[in-house]
Amino acid sequence: MRTCTRVCVATLLLATAGLAGCGSNDSNAPATEAASAGAESAGSGSNQLRLVAIGDSIPYNSSNDCPGCTGFVDRYAKAVEQATGQSVEVENLSQHNSLTLPLLLDEIESFHDDLAAADVIVVGIAHNSMELNTDRPCGAPRAGDLPPWAATDEACAVRSAEEARTLYDRLYSRIAAWREGKPTILRTIDRYNDWIGWADGHLTSSQERLTAVFIGEWNAVLCESAEANGFGCADISKAFNGPDGVKPSGDLLAADYTHPSEKGNALIARTLAELGFAPLA
Protein backbone atom coordinates (compact mmCIF):
# COMPACT_ATOMS: atom_id res chain seq x y z
CA MET A 1 0.00 0.00 0.00
CA ARG A 2 1.37 3.44 -0.88
CA THR A 3 1.04 4.74 2.65
CA CYS A 4 3.49 6.67 4.72
CA THR A 5 4.08 5.34 8.21
CA ARG A 6 4.11 7.71 11.16
CA VAL A 7 4.66 7.91 14.93
CA CYS A 8 3.40 10.67 17.27
CA VAL A 9 5.91 13.49 17.83
CA ALA A 10 5.97 16.98 19.21
CA THR A 11 9.07 18.90 18.18
CA LEU A 12 10.04 22.31 19.40
CA LEU A 13 12.48 24.17 17.16
CA LEU A 14 14.79 26.40 19.17
CA ALA A 15 17.84 28.32 18.11
CA THR A 16 20.32 25.77 19.39
CA ALA A 17 18.12 22.68 19.29
CA GLY A 18 18.82 19.54 17.33
CA LEU A 19 16.11 16.87 17.74
CA ALA A 20 13.32 16.61 20.30
CA GLY A 21 10.37 14.26 20.51
CA CYS A 22 7.42 13.52 22.73
CA GLY A 23 5.67 10.22 23.18
CA SER A 24 7.23 8.70 20.06
CA ASN A 25 8.31 5.12 19.43
CA ASP A 26 10.25 6.32 16.39
CA SER A 27 13.87 6.77 17.45
CA ASN A 28 14.34 9.26 14.62
CA ALA A 29 12.32 12.36 15.47
CA PRO A 30 11.92 14.98 12.74
CA ALA A 31 15.10 16.88 11.92
CA THR A 32 14.60 20.43 13.19
CA GLU A 33 16.30 23.72 12.52
CA ALA A 34 16.57 26.42 15.10
CA ALA A 35 14.01 29.11 14.69
CA SER A 36 14.73 31.07 17.88
CA ALA A 37 15.54 30.94 21.54
CA GLY A 38 12.68 30.23 23.93
CA ALA A 39 10.22 33.04 24.40
CA GLU A 40 6.53 33.64 24.74
CA SER A 41 4.23 33.43 21.72
CA ALA A 42 3.65 36.58 19.70
CA GLY A 43 0.11 36.56 21.00
CA SER A 44 1.47 37.46 24.43
CA GLY A 45 3.13 40.58 23.13
CA SER A 46 6.70 39.38 22.43
CA ASN A 47 8.47 39.43 19.07
CA GLN A 48 8.24 35.66 18.69
CA LEU A 49 5.69 33.82 16.59
CA ARG A 50 4.57 30.25 17.13
CA LEU A 51 4.09 27.81 14.23
CA VAL A 52 2.24 24.54 14.86
CA ALA A 53 2.06 21.75 12.26
CA ILE A 54 -0.30 18.78 12.41
CA GLY A 55 -0.87 15.90 10.00
CA ASP A 56 0.65 12.71 8.68
CA SER A 57 4.26 11.76 7.94
CA ILE A 58 4.64 14.06 4.94
CA PRO A 59 5.25 17.06 7.25
CA TYR A 60 6.88 14.82 9.91
CA ASN A 61 10.25 14.49 8.16
CA SER A 62 11.61 11.34 9.78
CA SER A 63 15.33 10.77 9.33
CA ASN A 64 14.44 7.20 8.37
CA ASP A 65 12.48 8.51 5.40
CA CYS A 66 14.87 11.24 4.30
CA PRO A 67 18.23 11.08 6.12
CA GLY A 68 19.73 14.49 6.77
CA CYS A 69 16.83 16.37 5.21
CA THR A 70 15.45 19.67 6.47
CA GLY A 71 11.68 19.35 6.47
CA PHE A 72 9.40 21.83 4.77
CA VAL A 73 7.84 22.84 8.09
CA ASP A 74 11.20 24.11 9.33
CA ARG A 75 11.98 25.70 5.97
CA TYR A 76 8.63 27.46 5.94
CA ALA A 77 9.25 28.75 9.47
CA LYS A 78 12.41 30.42 8.18
CA ALA A 79 10.43 32.04 5.37
CA VAL A 80 7.92 33.37 7.92
CA GLU A 81 10.81 34.79 9.95
CA GLN A 82 12.19 36.58 6.92
CA ALA A 83 8.81 37.95 5.90
CA THR A 84 7.74 39.15 9.35
CA GLY A 85 11.05 40.07 10.94
CA GLN A 86 10.07 37.99 13.97
CA SER A 87 11.56 34.79 15.28
CA VAL A 88 9.47 31.62 14.96
CA GLU A 89 9.15 28.77 17.42
CA VAL A 90 8.00 25.55 15.74
CA GLU A 91 6.02 22.71 17.27
CA ASN A 92 5.72 19.84 14.82
CA LEU A 93 2.86 17.62 15.99
CA SER A 94 2.56 15.60 12.79
CA GLN A 95 2.50 11.82 13.20
CA HIS A 96 4.36 8.90 11.66
CA ASN A 97 1.65 6.26 12.12
CA SER A 98 -0.34 6.06 8.86
CA LEU A 99 -2.61 8.84 10.11
CA THR A 100 -5.78 9.45 8.11
CA LEU A 101 -8.25 12.31 8.02
CA PRO A 102 -10.89 10.47 10.11
CA LEU A 103 -8.29 9.52 12.72
CA LEU A 104 -7.03 13.09 12.93
CA LEU A 105 -10.58 14.31 13.48
CA ASP A 106 -11.01 11.77 16.27
CA GLU A 107 -8.10 13.32 18.15
CA ILE A 108 -8.33 16.96 17.04
CA GLU A 109 -9.50 18.19 20.45
CA SER A 110 -6.20 17.02 21.93
CA PHE A 111 -4.47 19.68 19.82
CA HIS A 112 -6.76 22.50 20.96
CA ASP A 113 -4.33 24.26 23.30
CA ASP A 114 -1.44 24.11 20.84
CA LEU A 115 -3.46 25.31 17.85
CA ALA A 116 -5.36 27.96 19.78
CA ALA A 117 -2.02 29.53 20.76
CA ALA A 118 -0.46 29.35 17.28
CA ASP A 119 0.20 32.35 15.06
CA VAL A 120 0.94 30.09 12.07
CA ILE A 121 -0.79 26.74 11.46
CA VAL A 122 0.20 24.20 8.81
CA VAL A 123 -2.00 21.15 8.15
CA GLY A 124 -0.89 18.20 6.01
CA ILE A 125 -3.42 15.36 5.96
CA ALA A 126 -4.08 13.81 2.56
CA HIS A 127 -1.60 11.09 1.76
CA ASN A 128 -3.14 8.05 3.50
CA SER A 129 -6.71 9.31 3.31
CA MET A 130 -7.11 9.39 -0.46
CA GLU A 131 -9.17 6.44 -1.81
CA LEU A 132 -6.33 4.58 -3.54
CA ASN A 133 -4.52 4.35 -0.19
CA THR A 134 -7.42 2.85 1.75
CA ASP A 135 -7.69 -0.83 2.70
CA ARG A 136 -10.53 -1.44 0.21
CA PRO A 137 -10.32 1.09 -2.61
CA CYS A 138 -13.71 1.56 -4.24
CA GLY A 139 -15.04 -1.31 -2.12
CA ALA A 140 -12.70 -4.03 -3.42
CA PRO A 141 -9.73 -5.75 -1.71
CA ARG A 142 -6.25 -4.61 -2.57
CA ALA A 143 -3.96 -6.61 -4.85
CA GLY A 144 -0.87 -6.54 -2.66
CA ASP A 145 0.54 -3.02 -2.76
CA LEU A 146 -1.71 -2.05 -5.65
CA PRO A 147 -5.35 -0.98 -5.81
CA PRO A 148 -7.90 -3.28 -7.48
CA TRP A 149 -7.72 -1.55 -10.84
CA ALA A 150 -10.81 -3.28 -12.23
CA ALA A 151 -12.90 -1.68 -9.46
CA THR A 152 -11.44 1.81 -9.76
CA ASP A 153 -12.87 4.38 -12.12
CA GLU A 154 -13.56 8.10 -12.37
CA ALA A 155 -16.97 7.74 -10.72
CA CYS A 156 -15.29 6.26 -7.63
CA ALA A 157 -12.72 9.06 -7.66
CA VAL A 158 -15.46 11.70 -7.65
CA ARG A 159 -17.60 9.91 -5.08
CA SER A 160 -14.80 9.27 -2.60
CA ALA A 161 -13.57 12.85 -2.84
CA GLU A 162 -17.05 14.25 -2.26
CA GLU A 163 -17.44 12.02 0.80
CA ALA A 164 -14.28 13.55 2.23
CA ARG A 165 -15.58 17.11 1.88
CA THR A 166 -17.61 16.98 5.10
CA LEU A 167 -14.59 15.70 7.02
CA TYR A 168 -12.29 18.41 5.68
CA ASP A 169 -14.92 21.04 6.46
CA ARG A 170 -15.08 19.81 10.05
CA LEU A 171 -11.30 19.87 10.38
CA TYR A 172 -10.57 23.27 8.86
CA SER A 173 -13.56 25.02 10.41
CA ARG A 174 -12.70 23.73 13.89
CA ILE A 175 -9.12 24.95 13.67
CA ALA A 176 -10.12 28.32 12.21
CA ALA A 177 -12.68 28.82 14.98
CA TRP A 178 -9.98 28.38 17.62
CA ARG A 179 -8.11 31.35 16.11
CA GLU A 180 -11.14 33.50 15.26
CA GLY A 181 -10.42 37.20 15.68
CA LYS A 182 -6.66 36.67 15.96
CA PRO A 183 -4.23 37.36 13.12
CA THR A 184 -3.15 33.91 11.95
CA ILE A 185 -1.51 32.37 8.90
CA LEU A 186 -3.60 29.29 8.09
CA ARG A 187 -2.07 26.94 5.52
CA THR A 188 -2.57 23.43 4.19
CA ILE A 189 -1.04 21.30 1.43
CA ASP A 190 -2.69 19.01 -1.09
CA ARG A 191 -1.35 15.61 -2.23
CA TYR A 192 1.37 14.95 -4.79
CA ASN A 193 1.37 11.78 -6.92
CA ASP A 194 3.82 9.13 -5.73
CA TRP A 195 2.25 6.42 -7.89
CA ILE A 196 3.56 7.57 -11.25
CA GLY A 197 7.16 6.48 -11.61
CA TRP A 198 7.11 4.21 -8.55
CA ALA A 199 6.07 0.71 -9.57
CA ASP A 200 8.89 -0.08 -12.03
CA GLY A 201 6.56 -0.66 -14.94
CA HIS A 202 3.87 -2.43 -12.92
CA LEU A 203 1.46 0.37 -13.71
CA THR A 204 0.22 0.81 -17.24
CA SER A 205 -0.09 4.28 -18.72
CA SER A 206 -3.87 4.14 -18.28
CA GLN A 207 -3.47 3.17 -14.61
CA GLU A 208 -1.05 6.04 -14.07
CA ARG A 209 -3.54 8.44 -15.62
CA LEU A 210 -6.23 7.03 -13.34
CA THR A 211 -4.12 7.77 -10.26
CA ALA A 212 -3.91 11.36 -11.46
CA VAL A 213 -7.72 11.49 -11.72
CA PHE A 214 -8.14 10.23 -8.14
CA ILE A 215 -5.57 12.64 -6.76
CA GLY A 216 -6.96 15.54 -8.80
CA GLU A 217 -10.50 15.01 -7.53
CA TRP A 218 -9.28 14.64 -3.95
CA ASN A 219 -7.14 17.77 -4.12
CA ALA A 220 -9.97 19.84 -5.58
CA VAL A 221 -12.21 18.99 -2.62
CA LEU A 222 -9.41 19.49 -0.10
CA CYS A 223 -8.50 22.95 -1.39
CA GLU A 224 -12.10 24.07 -1.81
CA SER A 225 -12.81 23.14 1.79
CA ALA A 226 -9.63 24.76 3.06
CA GLU A 227 -10.21 28.03 1.24
CA ALA A 228 -13.86 28.15 2.33
CA ASN A 229 -12.60 28.06 5.91
CA GLY A 230 -9.88 30.67 5.60
CA PHE A 231 -6.89 28.44 4.78
CA GLY A 232 -4.50 29.02 1.94
CA CYS A 233 -3.99 25.76 0.01
CA ALA A 234 -0.51 25.14 -1.38
CA ASP A 235 -0.82 23.24 -4.66
CA ILE A 236 2.15 20.94 -4.29
CA SER A 237 0.48 18.52 -6.71
CA LYS A 238 1.02 20.94 -9.57
CA ALA A 239 4.51 21.79 -8.31
CA PHE A 240 5.52 18.11 -8.23
CA ASN A 241 3.49 16.63 -11.08
CA GLY A 242 2.75 19.46 -13.50
CA PRO A 243 -0.56 21.02 -14.51
CA ASP A 244 -2.03 17.72 -15.77
CA GLY A 245 -0.81 15.74 -12.74
CA VAL A 246 0.95 13.01 -14.73
CA LYS A 247 4.60 14.07 -14.44
CA PRO A 248 6.59 11.64 -12.23
CA SER A 249 7.69 13.14 -8.92
CA GLY A 250 11.19 11.79 -9.54
CA ASP A 251 13.95 13.25 -7.37
CA LEU A 252 11.44 15.35 -5.44
CA LEU A 253 10.82 12.15 -3.45
CA ALA A 254 13.20 10.31 -1.13
CA ALA A 255 14.46 6.77 -1.70
CA ASP A 256 11.17 5.28 -0.49
CA TYR A 257 9.38 7.19 -3.29
CA THR A 258 6.75 8.29 -0.78
CA HIS A 259 8.14 11.08 1.39
CA PRO A 260 9.65 14.29 0.05
CA SER A 261 13.38 14.47 -0.55
CA GLU A 262 15.52 17.45 0.40
CA LYS A 263 14.67 18.95 -2.98
CA GLY A 264 11.00 18.10 -2.49
CA ASN A 265 10.88 19.65 0.96
CA ALA A 266 12.42 22.82 -0.41
CA LEU A 267 9.80 22.96 -3.18
CA ILE A 268 6.91 22.47 -0.73
CA ALA A 269 8.24 25.27 1.47
CA ARG A 270 8.53 27.59 -1.55
CA THR A 271 5.01 26.71 -2.65
CA LEU A 272 3.70 27.56 0.81
CA ALA A 273 5.66 30.83 0.83
CA GLU A 274 4.22 31.81 -2.55
CA LEU A 275 0.82 32.13 -0.84
CA GLY A 276 2.16 35.15 1.05
CA PHE A 277 2.24 35.82 4.76
CA ALA A 278 -0.94 37.77 5.43
CA PRO A 279 -2.14 38.78 7.95
CA LEU A 280 1.25 38.76 9.69
CA ALA A 281 3.24 40.50 6.94
N, C-alpha and C positions, 0 to 999 in steps of 0.2 A: 504494500500500500504506500502511495506517495505521501506519507505523513511525516511531520517533523516531530521528534520526541522532545519532551520538555520536563523540567523539574522546577518546583516553586523556588523563586529567589527574590530577595529584596536587596538592591545594590545601591549604596550611596556613593556618589562620585565627589570626592573632595580633592583639594589641590595636590595633596601628596599621597593620595590613596592608590593602591594597586587593585586588589580584588577583595570584595566583601560579599557574604551571602547570608541568607537567613532561612532556616528551615529547609535546606536543600539536601537531597541525597545525590546530587551531581557534584563531584569533587572539583569540577571546573566551572566556577561561577563566571558570569559574563565579564569579559575584559572591560575595564573602565578607565576613562581618562579623567584627570582632575579637572573639575570645573571651578572649584573655589574652596577656600577654607570655610569651616563651619560657621554659620551665622543664621539668623532668623530668616524666615521667608519674607519675600518682598511685601507680602500682605501685611506684615507687622511693622512696616515702615523702614526697613533696612534697604540696602542697595543690592540685595541678593534675591534672585528669582528661584523658584522651585519647579523642576520639571519631573513629572511622574509618567512613567510608561507602563501600560498593562497590555496583556495579550499572550500570544503563543510564542513558539521558539524562534520565529523570524526576527522579532526585536530582541530576543534574549541574548544572542551572540555567545553561545558556548564555545570555549576553546577546543572542545572536541569536534565541533562542526567546522570551525574556521580558525585554526591555530594562529595566534598572533594578530588576529584581526581587530580593528577598532570598529565597534558596532555603530550602526547609523543613529541610534539614540544618543550616544556620546557625541558623535559628529554634529548632529543637529543642535545639541546643547551649545556647542562652540559657536555655531552660526547665530543662535539666539543671543549669546554673549556679545558677539560682534555687532549685531544689529541694535541691541538695546543699550550697550555700554554698561551692563550689569552682570555680575557673576551669576552662575547658574549651578545650583545643587541638583543632582539627578538621583532619582530613586527608581530603579528599574524593577518593576514588579511583574514582568512577563514571566511565563512559566514554560518549562521544558518537559511537558508531560502529555503531549498530544491534545492540548486544550482545544475545545471547540466553542463555538458561540453559545450554545445552550449551557454548557458547563460554566462558562464565564458569567453568564447571567445568574446562574444558581449561587455564585459566590460574590456577586458584585457588591453587596452590602458590606462585605469585609474590607473593601477598599475605600469605603466612604470617607474616613478621616484623612487618608492620604490624598485622595482626589479633591476633596473639598478645600484642602489647603494648597493646592497646586496652582501656579500661575501659568504653566504650560502643561498640556496633557496630550500624550501620544497614544493612540490605540491601534493595535495590530492584531486583528482576529479574523482571519479569512482562510488560512491555508488548509487546516484540517476540516473546516466546516463545509467547504464546497462539495457538491454532490459526488463528484468522482472520487473523493477521499473518504466517503462514508463506508460503513461495513457492508451495506447492501445498496449500491448505486442503482437508482431507478427501480428499486424493489427486487433486484436479482443478486445472487451471491457473487462475490468476487472470483476472478480466475487468477489465483495467486496474488501477485502484486498489481494486476491489471483489472480495470473495470470489466463488467460483462458487456462487451461492445454491442452484442445483438440487442440488448435491452436499453441501450442509451440512444437517445435521439434529441433533436432540438426541442421537442415538446417537453421532455423531461427537464432539459436545461432551463427552460422558461418557468416551468411549474416549481421546480425546487428553489430557484432564485426568488420567486414571488413569495414562497412560503417563509423564506428567511427575512423578508422585509419587516414583518411584525417584530421579530427578535431584534433586528438592528435598531428599529425605532425605539424599542424599550431600552436598549443599551445606551444609545447616544442621548436620548432625552433625559434619562436618569442622571448621567454624568453632567450634562449641561445644566440641569436644574440645581445641582450641588454648587455650581459656580455662578448662578444667576445674579446679575447686578455687579459682578466683579470682573475687571478686565482680565481676560484669559485667552491664551492661544489654544484653540481646540483643533487637533489634527488627527487624521487617520490615514491608513494606507490601504490600497486595494491589493489584489493578488496577482503576482506574476505567474507565468506558465513554466513549470519545471517538468512538464511532460515532453514537450517537443525537444528532441535532441538527447533525451535521457536513455531510452530503452534499446539503444544499439540496434536499430532496425526492426525491433519487435512491434513497433507501431507503423501502420501504413499511413500514407499521406492523408487519406480520408479520416483516419482515426485521430491524427494530429490536428486536423482542421476541426474535428468535433470537440477536442479538448479546448480549443480556442473559443468555440461557441459557448461551452459551459462556463468558462472563466469570464467571458465577456458579459454574459447575462448576469452572473453573480456580481461582478464588479459594478455593473450599472445600478443594480438594486442597492448595493452597499453605499456607493457614493451618493445616490439620490437621498437615501435615508440620512447619511451623515450631514449633507448640506442642508437638508430640511431642519436639522436640529443644531445648526450653528457650527458644524465642523467643516474645516477645509479638508478635501480628500485628495491626497497625493496619488496621481495616476502612475504608479510604478509599473503597471502592466504595459502601458505604452512605452515607457522608458526602457524596459527590458526587452519587450517583444514586438515593438513597432506598432504602427497605427492599426494594422489588421490582426495583430495578436499572434502571428504565426512564425515570427522570427525566433530561433532558438536562443535561450538565455546565455548559453555558452560560458565564457569566463566570468560572467557576472555572478555565477554560482560557485560555491566551494566544491571540494572533491566529492561530496555526497550528492551533488546535483539537486539539492533541496534548499539549503540555506545560502544566504548571500555570501559572496566572497568579499575580500577587502575592496575590490573594485565595485562590486554590487552594493556594499554598504555605503560607499562614497556616493554612488549614484542615487540611492534612496534618500540620503541626507540632502543632496542637492535638490531633488525633486520636492522634498518637504520645504526647503528654504525658498524655492521659487513661488510658493504660495504667499510669501510675505510674512510679516511679523506683527500685523495688527491684532489686537489693539495696544500692544506693548511698544511698538516702534512705528 
